[in-house]
Amino acid sequence: MSTLSRLRPVTRASSLLSSSKANYQTIGNARRLASTHALVFLEHSNGVVEPASLSALAAASQLSSGNDEGKVTGIVIGSKQEVEKVLPAVKKLPGLSSVLHSSSDLYSPPLPETLTPLFKSVLADNKYTHFFSAHSSAAKSVLPRVAAVLDLPAVSDITSLTHSSSDDSTTFTRPIYAGNAIATVRAGKEIPLKIVTVRATSFTPLSSSSSGDVEAKEVQAVEENGDLTKHLETTLSTSDRPDLGVAKKVVSGGRALKNKETFDKTLEPLAEVLGAAVGASRAAVDAGYADNSLQVGQTGKIVAPELYMAIGISGAIQHLAGMKDSKMIVAINKDPDAPIFQVADVGLVGDLFDIVPELTEKLK
């Protein structure tokens, strides 16, 4: 029977899932804990924990309720130098009960083929009830593998969760059909380990800092599958702009900007004045106007800034799925019937090549 059928459906008007009962294996033959104990994969770069991982930590912290004094353990993986650089900051993160760390040159950069054996070892030898990660590119490669080798289902891209200590079940919500419906998924006590990726924009990182360092324990590296895949090169696009995934203001452009030169010439001055990140629709990325790291949408980045400006973007459903949770949406388009105006808080109908320069000058 497919592991996907192990998730128990909860019927809602927005989603009706099908499922069947099944028998479940116990990881490491361990007895289930009365309280929750979550393991959180903390991704990091240049000694700094990724903001999306902090959101995953916030989600894991929501498991504790009432008398359930749940534990949250973070795990940091990388080369010896990388782990030593980030570990002091990780030990002070709010919400953590303890930290695991594992170092090996095999883990730098992290690859799904090399990380999976380590996660399998950690999760099989310990009594964890949940395994959390941000819904990042790395996690989307690693966690399905981990779930497969443990013969367990996984729930991806969750936007909320509630845990019931009385029956040891966790209920999640996650968007489906490009965000047009919300699925409510209940993972019962029959599932010994609930594997979850978290939509970062739906969980605010914990603001208070820890009063002191939590306990840190080293985990022996599992050096397997090192010859299966070899990392060749990492190409990074550098920018003085805020990171698109966490920026409070985003200025995005679409195919109407004609070419890369016009895209940069039109949007960069406005983004500079606003202190905003620059984004793009898939059509603009496919046309070569912007790097694919700037793509906003279902197959790009999910953002929810305080201000989102959609310039020359028609509003395809795939793009709306990546930005419709923004606090304020401003749309500029010459087509009054463009779908983007249906979700916009402020709409300007007109030629963007006239409106944007004038708006930029007035904001200076």
N, C-alpha and C positions, 0 to 999 in steps of 0.2 A: 504493500500500500504506500502511496506517495506520502512523504513527510508533510507536504502541504496540507493534507487532510487532517492533520493533528490539531490544527487551530480550531477551537470551538467557536462557531459563529454566534453573534448576538444580533438579532434582527432589528434594524432601524429603517425608518422611512427612506433614508438616503442610501442604504446599502443592504442587500440581502445576499449572504454568502452561503455556500453549501459545504457540508462537512459530514464526516462519519466518525464513529467512535473507533478507537484503536488501543492496542496495548503499547506501553511505552517502556523503553529500556531505561535503566538507571545508570548515570555516568559514574564510572568507578565503583559501582555498587554502594555508593555512599547514601546514608540516610538523610532525608530532607531536613533542613533546618526549620525551626518554628518561625524564625525571623528571616528577613531578606538579607542577602549578601551579594551585592552587585560588583562585577569587575568592569572597569571602564578603560577602554583603550585610549590613551592620551597621545595624540599626535603632536609633534613639535618641529620647529624649524629655527635654526640659529639660536638655540637656547631659550626659545619662547614657546609656550604651549599654544597650539592653534586655537583661535576663538571658538571654532565649531566644536572642539573637544570640551571646552568649558561648558558649552550648552548641553553636551551629552552628560557631563558630570552633574549639571543642574537637574536633568531629567532623572538620573539615577537617584538623586537625593530625594525626589518626590515619592519614592517607594515607602519611606518611613512614615507611619501614621499611627496615631493613638499610642498604644503601649508597645508597638513594634519598633524597637530600637535597632533598625536595620544598619548594616555596615556597607560602606562603599570603599572598595580598593581600586586604586589606579595602577595601571601598568605602563611603563615607559620602556621603549625598545630602540636600539640604535647601536652605533659604534661606541667604544668605551669613552672616547672624547665627547661625543654628542650627549650621552647619558649623564656624564659627570657635569656637563655644562647646564643641563636643564633640571637635574634632580633637586638641587636646593630650592628652586622656585616651586616645583611640584609638591614637595613636602609641606609647603605652606598653603596649598590650595584649600579653600573652604569646602567642607562637605566630605573630605576624605578621612577614612579611618586608618588606612595604611597604604603603602606604596610597594609595588613590585617593580624590579628593573632587571633587564637582561641585556648584556652587551656582547656584540660580536661584529667583526667586520662584514660578516654575511648579512647583517641587518642594515647595512648602510650602502645604498639606499634600501628602504624596506620593500620587499617584493612579496606578493601573495604566496608564491611557491615556498619561500623560506620562512615566512611568518606563521603559516598554517600549522606546521609541526609543533612550534613553540606554544601556540594557543591551545592546541589539542592536549599537550602535556599539562599545561597549567590548569585547564578546565577539568581534565579528567582526574587530577590528583587533589583537587580542592572542592569544597562544598559551596560552590556558588549557585545562586538561584537565577541570576540575570547576567547577561554580557552585553554591555552598551558600547556604542561607538557613534561618532558623528556620521552623517550620511555623505561622506567624502568619497573622492575617487578611489583612494586607497582602501577604505572600508568596504566599498561596493565590490572590490575585487577579493578582499580577504574573507569577510564574514560569510558569504555564501559557501566558500570552501570549507570553513570551519564547521558550519551547520551540516554540510554534506558528510564530512568524515565522522561527525558525531551522530549522524542519522537523526537530526532534529530539524524542526521547521524554524524559519526566521521571519521576523516582521520588520519591514523596511520603511524608512522615511516617516516615522511616527510624529504626530503633532500634539498629542496629549496622552496621558496615562493615569490610571487609577489602580491601586493595588488593594485587594481585600485579604487581610490577614486571617479572617475567619475560615475561608476556604482555599487560601493560598493561590489565588488566581489574580492575573493582571489583565486589565482591559486597555486596549490601545485604540487610538483613532489614527487613520492615515488617509491622505487624499488619493483618489483613483480617477481615471478618465480625465486626466489633465486638470485635476482639481475641481471637476464639476460634480463630484460625489464624494462623500466621506464614508469610508468603510470602518465599522467598529468591530474589532477583533478581540476575542477573549481567549487567553492562553491559561488553561486550568492547571491544577496541581499535578495532573498526569504528565505534564511536560516538565522534566526535571531542571532544564536550563532554558531560559527564554532569551533568545538572541535577537538583538534590536539595534537598528540604526535610527538616528535622531535627526529630524529637520532642525537645523540650528536656529532658524528665525523664529521658531515656536517656543523656545525655552531661553529665558533670560539668565545669563550666568550669575552665580551667587556673588554678591557684592562684598560681603564681609570677609576679612582675611582670617586665617587660622591663628590662634593664639601662640602656637608653637609648632615645631616640626613633628610630623607623624612618623611612625615607625617605617623604616625602609628595609626591604629584604631583597637580596639578590637571588635571581632565578637562573639556574644553569642554562646556557644557550643550547638549543637543539639544532645542531648543524647538519640538517638534512636537505636534500634537493638543491644543493648549491650549484650543481652542474646543469639543472634543468633550464634555468633562465639566467641570462647574463645582462646586467645593466650596461648599456653602451654610452648614453649621454643624457644629460639633463639640460634643457634649454629654457631659461627663464626670461620672461619679459619684465623689464624694470620700468618703474614709473614713480613719479613723485606724488601721484594721486593716492587717495585712501584706497585700501583694499576693497574691491567690489563687494565681496561677500559680507562685509561688516560695516560698510560706509553708511552714514546717516543720510546722505544725499547722493542721488544717482542721476546722471544725465545720459540717456540712451538714445541712439540714433538707428534709423532703419534704412531700407534700400532707397528711399527717396533722396538720400544724400548723394547719390550718383556715383561717387568714387572715393577712394581713400583720402586723397588730398582734400576734397571738399568736406568729407567727414571730419577730419582733424581740424580744418580751418574753421568750421562752423561750431563744433561742439567744445573744443578745447578752451577757447576764451570764456565760454559760459561756465564750464566746469571749474575753471580757475577762479572766477569771481565767487562762485558758490562754495568753493572748497569741496567739490563733489567728485565722486568716482565716475568714470566713463564706462558705459555699457553699450551693448549692441544687440539687435535682433539677429536671429539665425540667418535671415536673408542677407543682412549686411555682412555677417561673418563669412557666409558662403561666397559672397561676391568679392571678398578680399578687402573690405573696407576696414576691418578690425581683426585683431587676434582672437582666436577661439576662446581664450581665457576670459574674454570680455562678454561672452554670450550669456544673455539672460533668457531663461525659459525652461521648458520641461526637460530639454536635453542639455541645458547649460546650467547656470547658477540660479538658485532660488534666493531672492532678496526681499527684504521687507523694511526699507529705509523710511525715515520720517518724510522724505520728499523724493518722489520718482517722477522725472520728466521724460516723457515718451515723445521724441521728435521725429516726425516722418515715419512713424511706426503705425501700421494699419490696425494691429491688435489681433493677430491670429491666436487661436485658442492655446497653442503651445507656448506663445510668449506670455499670455496672460497668466498661465499657470506658474510662471516664475516671478511675478511681481504684483499680483493683485492684492496681496496682503499689506502693501505699502500704506502708510498712514495718510499721505496726501499724494494723489496722482494728477499730474498736469500733462495734458495731451495737446500737441500742436500738429495739425494735419489739414491739408487743403480739401480733403473729402469730408463733408459734414456727416456722411453715413458710415464713416469708418468705425468698426467695432470697438476701437479703443475708447471712444467717447462714452460707451455704455458703462465703463468702469471708472472713468475719470471723474475727479472731483472738480477740476477746472479744465475747460476745453477752449482752445483758440483755433478757429477755423480760418485758415489763410496760408499764404506762402511762407514756409519756414525760413527761406533765404532773406525775407524782409523782417519777419518777426523776431528771429533769434538774435541777429546783430543789434536790433533796437532794444531788445530786452537786456542784452548784455551791457550795453552802454548805460542804461538806466540803473542797473544794479551796481555799477562801479562807484 
